Amino acid sequence: MMIQPPIDELIKKAPCRYALVTGVAKRALEITEAQLSNNSEEGTEGKDKAISQACKEIYSDEFIIKI
């Protein structure tokens, strides 16, 4: 199984690994809170998990990690 986005490319999107981990965690928390506040729990079975969605957003430069 292929991991998307590739981790070696995702690491290049942050100044260091620590910044990448904290950036992904922060964005995943924001996504989860938004889903809970919108009561969108129903119908989310086929969608990506918050961590996967955060990684994809960082990889596609929708969310920029800054120090």
ABEGO torsion letter per residue (X at the ends): XBBOBBAAAAAAABABAAAAAAAAAAAAAAAAAAAAAAGAABGAAABBBAAAAAAAAAAAGABBBBX
